[in-house]
Amino acid sequence: MSRNSTRVSALLLLLLLNTQFTFAQSRTRKVEVGAQLTILRITNDQEGQFPLPKDIEDTLVGGGIRLGFNITNTFTVEAEGNMFIRPSEFEGRRSEGFFGIKWGRRSEKAGVFAKARPGFTRFDRILTFVRSPETNVVDKTNVYFALDLGAVVEVYPSRRSIIRFDFGDTIVRFTNRRIEGLEMVNIPILKTYYGHHFQFSAGVGFRF
């Protein structure tokens, strides 16, 4: 085989390998955009001799949007924001936002992933206990650190569409929460604790 033939063969081989690599990459589209309906069950799991107030307990229903970027076929970074229907006309809104990772396995038709996404939850107009010479109770907005841990199941009706189901534990770091029954004069005893709350979401999305 001549030197020119060797060069041509090598060039064709490189082109073939590059074409196959590009095709393999194209099977996982990079950008995902979606929307979801979500249910979050907020409970007071600090029961006992000195329980915390139950003003935040409720089953919240809402929805939001999600944006993801597929770094590889198994690893995705994503951001999500949700807003919930107000529990009553006297209570403020509830909302949340997360940014983190999704990691797992996917085929042409479905995928299963684990997720870990830190973020925040916002509770408008809830009782907050502060140290003050005039009052120890205020009605205000509180933003708490939160962490969304759980699992994701996806179904792919086509190469561009996604049907997604999320199951997770939304861990909220509550602060300035009074321990009922442990008060000295007008100074409340405050407690910071981590609440574990089940959250389920169902949504659709598109890949680009």
N, C-alpha and C positions, 0 to 999 in steps of 0.2 A: 504493500500500500504506500502511495507517495505521500510526501509531507503535506501537500495541499489537501489530499483526500482526508488525511488524519485531522487536519485543522477544521475542515468542513464537518466531519463527523462529530468532532468535539463540540463545535458550535451548535450543531443540530441537537446534540444531547443536552447542552446547557439550556437551549430554548425550550426543549421538551420538559426538562425538570422545572424550569421557571413557570411554564404554563400550568403544570400540575400543582405547583406550590400556590400559584395565584388562585387556581380553582378551589383548592382546599381551604384557603383563607376566605374566599367569597361565601363559603357555606355557612360561616358564622358572621352575620352582619354586625357591624360595630355598635350602632346606636339603637337603643330601645326607648320608646316613648309610650306611656300607658296611663290609664286611669283606673281607679278602683273604688268599690264600696267597701266600707270597713265597719266592724263592730268591736268596741272596746268595753270590757267589763271592769269598772273601777270598784274595788272592794276595800273595806277596812279589815285587813288581816292581822291587826294588832289587838286581838281580843285578849281578855284576861282581867285581872283585878283592877287595872287602871287603863281602860280603853281610850282610844283617841276619838275625836268628834267624827260623826258620820256624814258631814255636809258634802263630801265629795263622792259618796257612794252613788253609783248609777250605771246603767247600761247605755253607753253612748253610741249613736249611729251617725255615720257621716261618709265623707268621700274625699278624694284628692287626686293628685297626679304624681307620676313617677318618671324619672329619667335615668337611664343606665348606659354604661359604656362597657362593651365586652373587650377586655384586654386580651383574653384567650378564649378558647371554646369552653373552658371550665371556670374562668375567673372573671367576675364583673364588679365594677364599682357603680354604685347607684345612690340617688337621692330621692326622697319621698316626702310629701307634705300632705296632711289631712286636716280637715276642719269638720267639727261635729255639730249636729243640731243642738241648740240650746236646751238643756234639761227642762227649763220652765221659763216663763216670761220674767221671772224675778231673778234668775240666775244668768251669769255671763256665759260667754262662749268657751268652748274647749277646743284646743288645736294641738298639733304635734308636728315635728319635723325630724327626719333622720337622714344621715349620710354614712354609708359604710360599704361592706362587701357582701357578695353572694358567690359561693363556691360549691361546685358539685359536678355532676355528669349530665350530659344531654345526648340524645340521639336525634335522628331526623324528625321524630314524631313527638318526643316528650323529654322532659328534664327534671331532675330532682336535685335540690340544692340546700345548703345550710346558709344562714344569714347572721351577720353581726353588725348592727348599725347604731352607733351612739347618736344622741340628739337631745331634744327637749320636749317637754309638754307644757302647755300654757293653760292655766285655769283662771278665768276672769271672775271677779266678784265672789271670792270665797273668804271665809273667816281666816284671818291671820293674826296671830298673837305676838305682840311686841311689848318690850319693856318701856313704859312711859309713865310719868307721874300723873297724867290725866286719864289715860285709858289703856287697857291692855288688849283690846279687841278692835281690829279694823277690817273693813270690807275692801279688799284690793285684789289686783291681778298678781299672780305668782307664776314665775317661769322656773320649772324644775328640770334638772338634768335627768335624762332617760336613756335607756338602752333597750333596743329591740333585738331579741335573740329568738331564733326559731327555724322553721323549715319552709321551703318554697317548692311547689309542684307546678310545672308548666306543661301545657299541651300546645302543639304547633299544628294548627289546621292547614297552614301553608308555610312557605319559606319566610314570609314577611309578617305573619300574624301570630299572636300569642294569647292564650287563655291562661291566667295565672291565679293560683290559690296560695295564700300565706297563712301560716299557723305560727303563733309566737307568744312569748312571754314579754310583755312590755314592763320593764323594771323602772320605777320612778323613784327618785331620791327626794322625798318630801322633807321640807324644813319648816321651822316655826310652827309646829303642830303641838297643841297643848295636850298634856296628859291629864285627863279628867280625874279629879279627886286628889291631886297632889298640888295644892296651891298654898302659898304662904302670903297671907294678907291679900294684897291686890297684885302680887307678882306671880304670873303663871310659871309653871314648870314646862319648859319647851323640850321637844324631842325631834331629832332627825332620824328617819327610818327609811328603809327601802321597801316599797310595795310591789308585789308581783301580780300582774293583771293579764288575763288572757285576751288576745286580740286575733280576730279572723278577718281576712280580706279576700275579695274576689274581684278580678278585673280583667281587662283586655289591653293589649298593646300591639305595637307594630315595630318591625325591625327595618333599619335602613342601612 
